[in-house]
């Protein structure tokens, strides 16, 4: 396991780009968004740690760890597993467990009693992996844009869009009733 230093930044960036492409980003967008200062800035932050896993002569995975309290009202630090990635050819070989063991060492180093991770609900294999390691559900995170929340809170939704939604729901309900009648 190697902590990412400026000398290893390009190796990390290459894997990070690969992970983004695998997650559905276009290669052009992934390369463009991973160039520049983003990784360098993360390396300079005291609350972020990046580690690379090696198999033989090549790097096969990474983990991005951050530290912050579990709650805004808590002073106890928590290690957050922000990202874990293992190249497909190295999966199911213990690389992810080795990367997560780095999280436990980091937690010990900063005096954190908890390690947390946010795993998308649709990633069933990832959720099973974390559950087998003793992670349990804590919260459901919901995210929206600031502009959308502002519109919803002020009721400033476009009347036409609200009417369109109601019309679509009404048409779907009518279609469902009609198809149920014809099915008899």
KEKOL-785632 format. One line per field, with one value per residue: residue in one letter; x, y, z of N, C-alpha, C, CB in turn; residue number from 1. Coordinates in nm, 4 decimals, padded with zeros to 6 digits. Glycine has a CB too. Example, Ala and Ser with C-alpha at 12.3 -4.5 7.8 and 13.67 -1.06 7.14 Angstrom:
KEKOL-785632
r: [a:s]
n.u: [01.3190:01.2850]
n.v: [-00.5690:-00.2250]
n.w: [00.7800:00.7080]
ca.u: [01.2300:01.3670]
ca.v: [-00.4500:-00.1060]
ca.w: [00.7800:00.7140]
c.u: [01.3200:01.2900]
c.v: [-00.3300:00.0030]
c.w: [00.7800:00.7870]
cb.u: [01.1308:01.4084]
cb.v: [-00.4473:-00.0598]
cb.w: [00.9046:00.5725]
k: [1:2]
This chain:
KEKOL-785632
r: [x:x:x:x:x:x:x:x:x:x:x:x:x:x:x:x:x:x:x:x:x:x:x:x:x:x:x:x:x:x:x:x:x:x:x:x:x:x:x:x:x:x:x:x:x:x:x:x:x:x:x:x:x:x:x:x:x:x:x:x:x:x:x:x:x:x:x:x:x:x:x:x:x:x:x:x:x:x:x:x:x:x:x:x:x:x:x:x:x:x:x:x:x:x:x:x:x:x:x:x:x:x:x:x:x:x:x:x:x:x:x:x:x:x:x:x:x:x:x:x:x:x:x:x:x:x:x:x:x:x:x:x:x:x:x:x:x:x:x:x:x:x:x:x:x:x:x:x:x:x:x:x:x:x:x:x:x:x:x:x:x:x:x:x:x:x:x:x:x:x:x:x:x:x:x:x:x:x:x:x:x:x:x:x]
n.u: [00.0846:00.0573:00.0872:-00.0496:00.1608:00.3015:00.4730:00.3458:00.1133:00.0319:-00.0063:-00.2167:-00.4121:-00.4494:-00.5733:-00.7992:-00.9284:-00.9856:-01.1688:-01.3805:-01.4596:-01.5412:-01.7608:-01.9385:-01.8860:-01.7860:-01.4824:-01.3406:-01.4527:-01.3878:-01.1057:-01.0574:-01.1726:-01.0138:-00.7674:-00.5465:-00.5635:-00.7048:-00.6448:-00.3952:-00.4673:-00.6271:-00.4329:-00.2927:-00.4641:-00.5274:-00.7209:-00.7675:-00.6771:-00.5071:-00.4612:-00.2773:-00.3057:-00.0919:-00.0094:00.2252:00.4141:00.2382:-00.0137:-00.3270:-00.5560:-00.7332:-00.7955:-00.9845:-00.9763:-01.1383:-01.1584:-01.3901:-01.6388:-01.9098:-02.1462:-02.2629:-02.2805:-02.1121:-01.7953:-01.6198:-01.3902:-01.4479:-01.3580:-01.4059:-01.4821:-01.4386:-01.4053:-01.3551:-01.1719:-01.1045:-00.9238:-01.0845:-00.9576:-00.8284:-01.0123:-01.1937:-00.9812:-00.8837:-00.7898:-00.9560:-01.0187:-00.7660:-00.7219:-00.9219:-00.8280:-00.6347:-00.7893:-00.8649:-00.6195:-00.5645:-00.7804:-00.7123:-00.4810:-00.5774:-00.7467:-01.0119:-01.3255:-01.5043:-01.5710:-01.6928:-01.8970:-02.0397:-02.2551:-02.3917:-02.7344:-02.8138:-02.5938:-02.5575:-02.3684:-02.1529:-02.2764:-02.3299:-02.0679:-01.9694:-02.1505:-02.0796:-01.8413:-01.9181:-02.0364:-02.3203:-02.6490:-02.6933:-02.7945:-03.0124:-02.9018:-03.0045:-02.9991:-03.0096:-03.0196:-02.9148:-03.0630:-03.2989:-03.4028:-03.4456:-03.6479:-03.8511:-03.8958:-03.9815:-04.2040:-04.1972:-04.2371:-04.2854:-04.6027:-04.6994:-04.5365:-04.6128:-04.8801:-04.8406:-04.7241:-04.9389:-05.1239:-04.9930:-04.9881:-05.2605:-05.3298:-05.1808:-05.3086:-05.5669:-05.5039:-05.4138:-05.6473:-05.8089:-05.6688:-05.6954:-05.9666:-05.9910:-05.8464:-06.0008]
n.v: [-00.1172:00.2179:00.5516:00.8218:01.0447:01.3520:01.2443:01.0096:01.0943:01.0950:00.8210:00.7645:00.9370:00.8233:00.5745:00.6760:00.8093:00.5870:00.4570:00.6374:00.6291:00.3635:00.3856:00.5102:00.7565:00.9496:00.8853:01.1077:01.3152:01.2211:01.2223:01.4946:01.6090:01.5072:01.6121:01.8823:02.0678:01.9255:01.6732:01.7378:01.9450:01.8020:01.6384:01.8228:01.8875:01.8582:01.6867:01.4814:01.1714:00.9697:00.6505:00.3995:00.0703:-00.1973:-00.4560:-00.6732:-00.5188:-00.3214:-00.0710:-00.1396:-00.0498:00.1941:00.3993:00.6610:00.8583:01.0509:01.2798:01.3679:01.4772:01.2505:01.3741:01.7108:01.8117:01.6715:01.6111:01.4096:01.2539:01.0957:00.8494:00.8690:00.6676:00.7643:00.6973:00.3867:00.1857:-00.0843:-00.2367:-00.4239:-00.6768:-00.7408:-00.7799:-00.9418:-01.0491:-00.9689:-00.7092:-00.4829:-00.5239:-00.4937:-00.2256:-00.1129:-00.1826:00.0015:00.2197:00.1608:00.1781:00.4490:00.5559:00.4754:00.6272:00.8937:00.8847:00.8088:00.6615:00.5509:00.4268:00.5251:00.4891:00.5834:00.4197:00.3691:00.2810:00.1137:-00.0410:-00.3402:-00.5507:-00.4099:-00.3131:-00.5545:-00.6396:-00.4419:-00.4859:-00.7464:-00.6846:-00.5658:-00.3152:-00.1134:00.0115:00.3577:00.6143:00.7453:00.9088:01.1925:01.3947:01.7108:01.9786:02.3125:02.5150:02.3782:02.3058:02.5602:02.6553:02.4734:02.5283:02.7943:02.7792:02.8522:02.7166:02.6620:02.7245:02.6031:02.3769:02.2331:02.1855:02.0258:01.7961:01.7057:01.6544:01.4492:01.2472:01.2068:01.1173:00.8795:00.7346:00.7101:00.5592:00.3240:00.2360:00.1945:-00.0074:-00.2092:-00.2594:-00.3599:-00.5891:-00.7726]
n.w: [00.0000:-00.0856:00.0094:-00.1670:-00.3122:-00.4412:-00.6352:-00.7097:-00.8167:-01.0910:-01.1449:-00.9711:-01.0811:-01.3316:-01.2665:-01.1375:-01.3463:-01.5068:-01.3390:-01.3425:-01.6119:-01.6235:-01.4577:-01.6202:-01.7390:-02.0241:-02.1973:-02.2835:-02.1251:-01.8693:-01.8737:-01.9198:-01.6891:-01.4913:-01.5194:-01.4398:-01.1358:-00.9442:-00.8120:-00.7057:-00.5319:-00.3519:-00.2393:-00.0894:00.1147:00.4632:00.5613:00.3860:00.2498:00.0182:-00.1186:-00.2891:-00.4201:-00.4878:-00.7155:-00.7788:-01.0185:-01.0921:-01.0305:-00.8863:-00.7659:-00.5643:-00.2737:-00.1380:00.1367:00.3844:00.6596:00.9012:01.1363:01.2206:01.2438:01.2313:01.4842:01.6389:01.7898:01.7632:01.5530:01.2362:01.0031:00.6667:00.3978:00.0964:-00.1749:-00.3374:-00.5492:-00.7633:-01.0180:-01.2780:-01.3374:-01.1030:-00.9091:-00.6429:-00.5120:-00.2735:-00.2732:-00.2264:00.0434:00.1540:00.0936:00.2524:00.5000:00.5318:00.5908:00.8514:00.9833:00.9443:01.0865:01.3471:01.3729:01.3819:01.5926:01.5552:01.6173:01.4464:01.1157:00.8109:00.5157:00.2082:00.0064:-00.3060:-00.3389:-00.5493:-00.6050:-00.5479:-00.5018:-00.3884:-00.1576:-00.0257:00.0181:00.1977:00.4076:00.4868:00.6063:00.8366:00.8262:00.8763:00.7898:00.8209:00.7565:00.4992:00.2286:00.0630:-00.2242:-00.3843:-00.6247:-00.5450:-00.6669:-00.7400:-00.4877:-00.3802:-00.5585:-00.4954:-00.2258:-00.2260:-00.3743:-00.6323:-00.8649:-01.2060:-01.3243:-01.5549:-01.5748:-01.3481:-01.4119:-01.6367:-01.5232:-01.3632:-01.5677:-01.7104:-01.5134:-01.4819:-01.7395:-01.7481:-01.5457:-01.6547:-01.8836:-01.7650:-01.6393:-01.8651:-02.0023:-01.8188:-01.8315:-02.0931:-02.0694:-01.9502]
ca.u: [00.0000:00.1379:00.0151:-00.0257:00.2436:00.3100:00.5416:00.2516:-00.0112:-00.0095:-00.0577:-00.3505:-00.5016:-00.4807:-00.6749:-00.9202:-00.9921:-01.0395:-01.2882:-01.4882:-01.5061:-01.6145:-01.8872:-02.0306:-01.8436:-01.7125:-01.3386:-01.2983:-01.4915:-01.3116:-00.9686:-01.0599:-01.2051:-00.9119:-00.6443:-00.5492:-00.5188:-00.7969:-00.5746:-00.2922:-00.5343:-00.6671:-00.3116:-00.2507:-00.5609:-00.4917:-00.8306:-00.7839:-00.5664:-00.5251:-00.3696:-00.2769:-00.2726:-00.0046:00.0022:00.3450:00.4712:00.1374:-00.1157:-00.4526:-00.6716:-00.7090:-00.8984:-00.9807:-01.0270:-01.1484:-01.1922:-01.4807:-01.7324:-02.0253:-02.2544:-02.2169:-02.2826:-02.0186:-01.6550:-01.5428:-01.3627:-01.4856:-01.2922:-01.5027:-01.4314:-01.5021:-01.4042:-01.2709:-01.1748:-01.0116:-00.9355:-01.1605:-00.8755:-00.7767:-01.1242:-01.2151:-00.8509:-00.8431:-00.7370:-01.0456:-00.9998:-00.6378:-00.7426:-01.0020:-00.7454:-00.5684:-00.8844:-00.8586:-00.4936:-00.5830:-00.8713:-00.6313:-00.3867:-00.6428:-00.8324:-01.1518:-01.3897:-01.5934:-01.5380:-01.8205:-01.8905:-02.1675:-02.2594:-02.5191:-02.8283:-02.8236:-02.4736:-02.5860:-02.2449:-02.0782:-02.3485:-02.3047:-01.9274:-01.9600:-02.2273:-01.9973:-01.7342:-01.9752:-02.1003:-02.4665:-02.7115:-02.6999:-02.8892:-03.0308:-02.8653:-03.0764:-02.9280:-03.0757:-02.9453:-02.9562:-03.1689:-03.4225:-03.4552:-03.4975:-03.7763:-03.9510:-03.9257:-04.0531:-04.3248:-04.1804:-04.2406:-04.3597:-04.7389:-04.7141:-04.4724:-04.6983:-04.9966:-04.7956:-04.7080:-05.0732:-05.1830:-04.9292:-05.0373:-05.3997:-05.3322:-05.1329:-05.4148:-05.6728:-05.4541:-05.4111:-05.7873:-05.8552:-05.6061:-05.7527:-06.0997:-05.9735:-05.7815:-06.1032]
ca.v: [00.0000:00.3395:00.6780:00.8995:01.1639:01.4159:01.1552:00.9055:01.1596:01.0531:00.6842:00.7741:01.0023:00.7248:00.4826:00.7541:00.8281:00.4565:00.4320:00.7249:00.5744:00.2415:00.4253:00.5614:00.8823:00.9342:00.8923:01.2470:01.3927:01.1724:01.2713:01.6397:01.6466:01.4604:01.6891:02.0080:02.0745:01.8589:01.5750:01.8117:02.0149:01.7010:01.5940:01.9274:01.9017:01.7722:01.5952:01.3858:01.0776:00.8841:00.5368:00.3102:-00.0701:-00.2488:-00.5999:-00.6850:-00.3903:-00.2242:-00.0289:-00.2052:00.0072:00.3083:00.4398:00.8012:00.8694:01.1855:01.2781:01.4702:01.4140:01.1826:01.4714:01.8468:01.8415:01.5810:01.6491:01.2880:01.2359:00.9729:00.8307:00.8448:00.6048:00.8431:00.6178:00.2669:00.1320:-00.1925:-00.2699:-00.5493:-00.7987:-00.7678:-00.7906:-01.0687:-01.1013:-00.9105:-00.5732:-00.3891:-00.5424:-00.4322:-00.0813:-00.0745:-00.1940:00.1310:00.3078:00.1341:00.2352:00.5940:00.5838:00.4644:00.7394:01.0201:00.8630:00.7946:00.5381:00.4998:00.4363:00.5342:00.4890:00.6012:00.3260:00.3828:00.1720:00.0212:-00.1238:-00.4505:-00.6217:-00.3238:-00.3122:-00.6843:-00.6378:-00.3617:-00.5530:-00.8575:-00.6278:-00.5101:-00.1849:-00.1186:00.1343:00.4640:00.7126:00.7488:01.0428:01.2439:01.5107:01.7889:02.1006:02.4290:02.5843:02.3004:02.3204:02.6973:02.6594:02.3962:02.5956:02.9206:02.7542:02.9252:02.6257:02.7103:02.6694:02.5144:02.2474:02.1638:02.1379:01.9168:01.6779:01.6582:01.5993:01.3195:01.1497:01.1789:01.0348:00.7455:00.6678:00.6733:00.4505:00.2024:00.1904:00.1453:-00.1362:-00.3076:-00.2960:-00.4419:-00.7140:-00.8671]
ca.w: [00.0000:-00.0955:00.0168:-00.2882:-00.2970:-00.5731:-00.7303:-00.7531:-00.8591:-01.2256:-01.1361:-00.9110:-01.1763:-01.4360:-01.2123:-01.1098:-01.4768:-01.5452:-01.2569:-01.3890:-01.7389:-01.5900:-01.3952:-01.7212:-01.7994:-02.1488:-02.1721:-02.3025:-02.0067:-01.7537:-01.8849:-01.9039:-01.5511:-01.3977:-01.5368:-01.3658:-00.9975:-00.8514:-00.7290:-00.6311:-00.4217:-00.2526:-00.1698:00.0047:00.2242:00.5768:00.5935:00.2760:00.2259:-00.0984:-00.1160:-00.4044:-00.3957:-00.5931:-00.7340:-00.8620:-01.0621:-01.1344:-00.9340:-00.9237:-00.6967:-00.4765:-00.1787:-00.0985:00.2727:00.4399:00.8017:00.9517:01.2300:01.1622:01.2504:01.2529:01.6267:01.7050:01.7802:01.7416:01.4104:01.1671:00.8739:00.5601:00.2754:-00.0079:-00.2978:-00.3465:-00.6851:-00.7953:-01.1600:-01.2914:-01.3373:-00.9681:-00.8146:-00.5721:-00.4739:-00.1465:-00.2870:-00.1579:00.1882:00.1890:00.0909:00.3694:00.6203:00.5405:00.6596:00.9957:01.0337:00.9468:01.1991:01.4686:01.3738:01.4187:01.7086:01.5132:01.6614:01.3434:00.9745:00.7391:00.3707:00.1388:-00.1054:-00.3781:-00.3118:-00.6625:-00.6132:-00.4559:-00.4636:-00.2956:-00.0304:00.0387:00.0603:00.3197:00.5138:00.5365:00.6883:00.9598:00.8072:00.8783:00.7397:00.9206:00.7035:00.3550:00.1831:-00.0536:-00.2764:-00.4881:-00.6541:-00.4668:-00.7414:-00.7298:-00.3520:-00.3675:-00.6292:-00.4207:-00.0989:-00.2489:-00.4528:-00.7575:-00.9792:-01.3210:-01.3238:-01.6710:-01.5470:-01.2516:-01.4868:-01.7225:-01.4386:-01.3290:-01.6890:-01.7374:-01.4143:-01.5146:-01.8602:-01.7120:-01.4695:-01.7500:-01.9683:-01.6835:-01.6235:-01.9955:-02.0329:-01.7259:-01.8847:-02.2130:-02.0327:-01.9003]
c.u: [00.0891:00.0488:00.0508:00.0486:00.2460:00.3783:00.4478:00.1208:-00.0579:-00.0642:-00.1986:-00.4492:-00.5420:-00.5885:-00.8073:-00.9985:-01.0567:-01.1677:-01.4061:-01.5453:-01.5894:-01.7522:-01.9837:-01.9930:-01.7762:-01.5642:-01.2887:-01.3303:-01.4088:-01.1689:-00.9649:-01.0832:-01.0990:-00.7781:-00.6560:-00.5086:-00.6024:-00.7256:-00.4677:-00.3522:-00.5759:-00.5463:-00.2637:-00.3451:-00.5248:-00.5995:-00.8548:-00.6573:-00.6038:-00.4191:-00.3871:-00.2399:-00.1946:-00.0136:00.1184:00.4000:00.3660:00.0402:-00.2506:-00.5745:-00.6318:-00.8240:-00.8747:-01.0482:-01.0340:-01.1790:-01.2834:-01.5741:-01.8480:-02.1441:-02.1942:-02.2123:-02.1877:-01.8762:-01.5659:-01.5168:-01.4102:-01.4046:-01.4008:-01.4303:-01.5059:-01.5126:-01.3131:-01.2836:-01.0677:-01.0326:-01.0039:-01.0763:-00.8225:-00.8881:-01.1358:-01.0823:-00.7979:-00.7899:-00.8243:-01.0324:-00.8684:-00.6499:-00.8220:-00.9246:-00.6635:-00.6581:-00.8795:-00.7300:-00.5032:-00.6742:-00.7961:-00.5382:-00.4519:-00.7363:-00.9802:-01.2057:-01.4751:-01.5345:-01.6712:-01.7964:-02.0303:-02.1642:-02.3930:-02.6071:-02.8317:-02.7010:-02.4822:-02.4600:-02.1631:-02.1449:-02.3283:-02.1629:-01.9140:-02.0362:-02.1475:-01.8840:-01.7868:-02.0349:-02.2516:-02.5216:-02.7223:-02.8028:-02.9094:-02.9991:-02.9442:-03.0101:-03.0137:-02.9885:-02.9989:-03.0728:-03.3018:-03.4852:-03.5152:-03.6341:-03.8851:-03.9915:-04.0070:-04.1809:-04.3171:-04.1756:-04.3253:-04.4975:-04.7599:-04.6521:-04.5549:-04.8207:-04.9594:-04.7808:-04.8444:-05.1406:-05.1240:-04.9791:-05.1802:-05.4094:-05.2838:-05.2408:-05.5274:-05.6286:-05.4520:-05.5516:-05.8410:-05.7959:-05.6586:-05.8902:-06.0861:-05.9130:-05.8846:-06.1575]
c.v: [00.1234:00.4617:00.7584:01.0271:01.2324:01.3284:01.0469:00.9634:01.1115:00.9105:00.6832:00.8300:00.9066:00.6267:00.5546:00.7782:00.6985:00.4253:00.5146:00.6764:00.4494:00.2729:00.4908:00.6938:00.8550:00.9498:01.0357:01.3299:01.3510:01.2241:01.4209:01.6793:01.6004:01.5306:01.8181:01.9869:01.9927:01.7607:01.6445:01.8837:01.9180:01.6548:01.6960:01.9420:01.8085:01.6684:01.4898:01.3011:00.9914:00.7748:00.4541:00.1695:-00.1205:-00.4014:-00.6201:-00.5475:-00.2862:-00.1919:-00.0807:-00.1484:00.1259:00.3242:00.5871:00.8093:01.0165:01.1721:01.3961:01.4013:01.3475:01.2773:01.6090:01.8857:01.7536:01.6332:01.5287:01.2696:01.0992:00.9661:00.7933:00.7814:00.6728:00.7651:00.4971:00.2177:00.0254:-00.2261:-00.4061:-00.6761:-00.8349:-00.7842:-00.9319:-01.1346:-01.0390:-00.7681:-00.4734:-00.4013:-00.4796:-00.2804:-00.0350:-00.0921:-00.0667:00.2307:00.2852:00.1896:00.3873:00.6340:00.5763:00.5850:00.8693:01.0058:00.8542:00.6593:00.4743:00.5198:00.4304:00.5330:00.5096:00.5139:00.3435:00.2585:00.0692:-00.0679:-00.2378:-00.5235:-00.5400:-00.3212:-00.4429:-00.6903:-00.5610:-00.4264:-00.6699:-00.8085:-00.5576:-00.3720:-00.2042:00.0128:00.2339:00.5690:00.6845:00.8918:01.0775:01.3732:01.5795:01.9100:02.2138:02.4997:02.5100:02.3149:02.4590:02.7090:02.5900:02.4666:02.7225:02.9005:02.8212:02.8312:02.6880:02.6446:02.5730:02.3788:02.1675:02.1067:02.0205:01.7871:01.6203:01.5943:01.4623:01.2128:01.1093:01.0882:00.8933:00.6678:00.6239:00.5562:00.3193:00.1475:00.1313:00.0089:-00.2449:-00.3521:-00.3882:-00.5777:-00.8174:-00.9462]
c.w: [00.0000:-00.0808:-00.1078:-00.2502:-00.4334:-00.6780:-00.7849:-00.8065:-00.9964:-01.2256:-01.0765:-01.0128:-01.2879:-01.3883:-01.1872:-01.2384:-01.5225:-01.4673:-01.3051:-01.5216:-01.7126:-01.5291:-01.4942:-01.7837:-01.9330:-02.1180:-02.1845:-02.1785:-01.8855:-01.7560:-01.8589:-01.7584:-01.4516:-01.4172:-01.4576:-01.2217:-00.8993:-00.7578:-00.6448:-00.5111:-00.3123:-00.1722:-00.0666:00.1237:00.3390:00.6108:00.4854:00.2657:00.1059:-00.0926:-00.2427:-00.3601:-00.5164:-00.5948:-00.8296:-00.8927:-01.0961:-01.0224:-00.9807:-00.8510:-00.6126:-00.3786:-00.1479:00.0375:00.3126:00.5882:00.8317:01.0506:01.1559:01.1544:01.2735:01.3986:01.7068:01.6887:01.7510:01.5926:01.3612:01.0386:00.7738:00.4419:00.1621:-00.1378:-00.2795:-00.4894:-00.6983:-00.9428:-01.1731:-01.2817:-01.1984:-00.8643:-00.7612:-00.5341:-00.3458:-00.1540:-00.2121:-00.0060:00.2332:00.1898:00.2130:00.4992:00.6402:00.6127:00.8106:01.0564:01.0437:01.0633:01.3313:01.4839:01.4218:01.5382:01.6756:01.5599:01.5522:01.2044:00.9003:00.5892:00.3155:00.0140:-00.1755:-00.3603:-00.4248:-00.6783:-00.5115:-00.4100:-00.3645:-00.1593:00.0450:00.0950:00.1925:00.4356:00.5721:00.6268:00.8135:00.9469:00.8105:00.8244:00.8534:00.8793:00.5551:00.3143:00.0598:-00.0950:-00.3816:-00.5173:-00.5674:-00.5353:-00.7301:-00.5914:-00.3322:-00.4351:-00.5487:-00.2919:-00.1187:-00.3275:-00.5885:-00.8777:-01.0889:-01.3214:-01.4401:-01.6426:-01.4472:-01.3226:-01.5765:-01.6430:-01.4034:-01.4502:-01.7207:-01.6405:-01.4451:-01.6367:-01.8319:-01.6369:-01.5618:-01.8362:-01.8912:-01.6641:-01.7535:-02.0266:-01.9406:-01.7751:-02.0047:-02.1817:-01.9867:-02.0097]
cb.u: [-00.0962:00.2142:00.0502:-00.1595:00.3902:00.3842:00.6628:00.2218:00.0074:00.1083:00.0367:-00.3480:-00.4350:-00.3531:-00.6249:-00.8843:-00.8898:-00.9345:-01.2596:-01.4377:-01.3867:-01.5324:-01.8601:-02.1624:-01.7483:-01.7595:-01.2624:-01.3668:-01.6416:-01.3114:-00.9099:-01.1680:-01.3398:-00.8933:-00.6168:-00.6872:-00.5179:-00.9044:-00.5107:-00.2217:-00.6566:-00.7345:-00.2007:-00.2403:-00.7043:-00.4648:-00.9572:-00.8132:-00.5370:-00.5153:-00.3932:-00.1790:-00.4018:00.1431:-00.1319:00.3145:00.5596:00.0612:-00.1184:-00.4426:-00.7388:-00.6901:-00.8953:-01.0512:-00.9380:-01.2582:-01.0641:-01.5610:-01.7867:-02.0619:-02.3562:-02.3039:-02.4220:-02.0310:-01.6103:-01.6165:-01.2130:-01.6401:-01.1787:-01.5741:-01.4524:-01.4254:-01.3579:-01.3134:-01.1541:-01.0342:-00.7950:-01.2323:-00.7587:-00.6836:-01.2559:-01.2982:-00.7528:-00.7410:-00.7272:-01.1914:-01.0021:-00.5277:-00.8148:-01.1304:-00.6521:-00.5315:-01.0276:-00.8684:-00.3756:-00.6421:-00.9900:-00.5493:-00.3286:-00.7205:-00.8113:-01.1652:-01.4750:-01.7292:-01.4383:-01.8976:-01.8287:-02.1937:-02.2391:-02.4932:-02.9678:-02.8452:-02.3461:-02.6799:-02.1598:-02.0669:-02.4976:-02.3267:-01.8374:-02.0136:-02.3636:-01.9392:-01.6529:-01.8719:-02.0552:-02.5198:-02.8517:-02.5613:-02.8384:-03.1777:-02.7148:-03.2285:-02.7909:-03.2204:-02.9551:-02.8379:-03.1294:-03.3953:-03.3448:-03.3982:-03.7638:-03.8974:-03.7972:-03.9643:-04.4480:-04.0537:-04.2962:-04.2832:-04.8427:-04.6497:-04.3290:-04.7414:-05.0566:-04.6627:-04.6293:-05.1593:-05.1618:-04.7760:-05.0287:-05.4762:-05.2466:-05.0050:-05.4697:-05.7102:-05.3133:-05.3460:-05.8778:-05.8186:-05.4535:-05.7632:-06.1797:-05.8865:-05.6776:-06.2153]
cb.v: [-00.0001:00.3442:00.7571:00.9325:01.1286:01.5469:01.0893:00.8113:01.3108:01.0636:00.5963:00.8633:01.1269:00.6476:00.4185:00.8888:00.8766:00.3461:00.4632:00.8686:00.5423:00.1561:00.5205:00.5745:00.9592:01.0380:00.8010:01.3083:01.3748:01.0197:01.2392:01.7008:01.5887:01.3113:01.7188:02.0712:02.2156:01.7854:01.4644:01.9128:02.0910:01.5799:01.5672:02.0596:01.8724:01.8580:01.6739:01.4593:00.9883:00.9661:00.4495:00.3606:-00.1570:-00.2020:-00.6646:-00.7609:-00.4116:-00.2764:00.1266:-00.3530:-00.0973:00.4373:00.3514:00.8949:00.7900:01.2705:01.2829:01.5409:01.5177:01.0577:01.4354:01.9414:01.8262:01.4377:01.7169:01.1652:01.2524:00.9677:00.7201:00.9771:00.4457:00.9717:00.7034:00.1546:00.2442:-00.3196:-00.2707:-00.5497:-00.7820:-00.6555:-00.7487:-01.1647:-01.0791:-00.9954:-00.5338:-00.4138:-00.6928:-00.4762:-00.0404:-00.1565:-00.3172:00.1831:00.2844:-00.0169:00.1956:00.6434:00.4843:00.3343:00.7596:01.0741:00.9718:00.8085:00.5652:00.5676:00.3209:00.6616:00.3577:00.7529:00.1780:00.4075:00.2281:00.0986:-00.0383:-00.5488:-00.6531:-00.1809:-00.2877:-00.7997:-00.5734:-00.2206:-00.6035:-00.9367:-00.5301:-00.5061:-00.1185:-00.1460:00.1058:00.5290:00.8591:00.7044:01.0530:01.2655:01.4697:01.8318:02.1371:02.5267:02.5992:02.1525:02.2952:02.7995:02.5942:02.2570:02.6289:03.0189:02.8028:03.0092:02.4863:02.6810:02.7827:02.5769:02.2676:02.2595:02.2515:01.9532:01.7125:01.7741:01.6948:01.3316:01.2075:01.3093:01.0981:00.7551:00.7606:00.7935:00.4832:00.2300:00.3074:00.2446:-00.1262:-00.2486:-00.1696:-00.3695:-00.6897:-00.7970]
cb.w: [00.1216:-00.2296:00.1485:-00.3617:-00.2459:-00.5616:-00.6628:-00.6377:-00.8616:-01.3233:-01.0513:-00.7838:-01.2354:-01.4770:-01.0815:-01.0433:-01.5812:-01.5213:-01.1095:-01.4032:-01.8326:-01.4927:-01.2801:-01.6625:-01.7054:-02.2562:-02.2693:-02.4266:-01.9770:-01.7502:-02.0237:-01.9926:-01.5119:-01.4122:-01.6873:-01.3723:-00.9540:-00.9296:-00.8170:-00.7228:-00.4730:-00.3216:-00.2707:-00.0674:00.1749:00.6985:00.6159:00.1406:00.3532:-00.2322:00.0098:-00.5127:-00.3707:-00.5717:-00.7890:-00.9925:-01.1818:-01.2551:-00.9177:-00.8961:-00.6096:-00.5584:-00.0475:-00.2050:00.3713:00.3665:00.8903:00.8349:01.3296:01.2440:01.3626:01.1795:01.6797:01.6477:01.9086:01.7997:01.3827:01.1380:00.8807:00.5174:00.2743:-00.0306:-00.4191:-00.2414:-00.7904:-00.7023:-01.2295:-01.4218:-01.4328:-00.9251:-00.8811:-00.6588:-00.5849:-00.0859:-00.4352:-00.2003:00.2250:00.0906:-00.0378:00.3749:00.6112:00.4003:00.6070:01.0228:00.9420:00.8125:01.1998:01.4666:01.2344:01.3007:01.8066:01.3583:01.7829:01.3528:00.9282:00.7797:00.3175:00.1022:-00.0577:-00.5278:-00.2893:-00.7893:-00.5888:-00.5214:-00.5880:-00.3512:-00.0538:-00.0614:-00.0500:00.2943:00.4590:00.4191:00.6060:01.0634:00.6724:01.0223:00.6783:00.9398:00.7265:00.3109:00.1548:-00.0235:-00.3356:-00.4449:-00.8048:-00.4476:-00.8894:-00.7600:-00.2485:-00.4293:-00.7674:-00.3886:-00.0258:-00.3218:-00.3781:-00.7522:-00.9387:-01.4534:-01.3304:-01.7960:-01.4930:-01.1375:-01.5709:-01.7898:-01.3102:-01.2755:-01.8069:-01.7277:-01.2716:-01.5390:-01.9692:-01.6262:-01.3595:-01.8392:-02.0214:-01.5474:-01.5782:-02.1067:-02.0210:-01.5825:-01.9244:-02.3130:-01.9225:-01.8301]
k: [1:2:3:4:5:6:7:8:9:10:11:12:13:14:15:16:17:18:19:20:21:22:23:24:25:26:27:28:29:30:31:32:33:34:35:36:37:38:39:40:41:42:43:44:45:46:47:48:49:50:51:52:53:54:55:56:57:58:59:60:61:62:63:64:65:66:67:68:69:70:71:72:73:74:75:76:77:78:79:80:81:82:83:84:85:86:87:88:89:90:91:92:93:94:95:96:97:98:99:100:101:102:103:104:105:106:107:108:109:110:111:112:113:114:115:116:117:118:119:120:121:122:123:124:125:126:127:128:129:130:131:132:133:134:135:136:137:138:139:140:141:142:143:144:145:146:147:148:149:150:151:152:153:154:155:156:157:158:159:160:161:162:163:164:165:166:167:168:169:170:171:172:173:174:175:176:177:178:179:180:181:182:183:184]
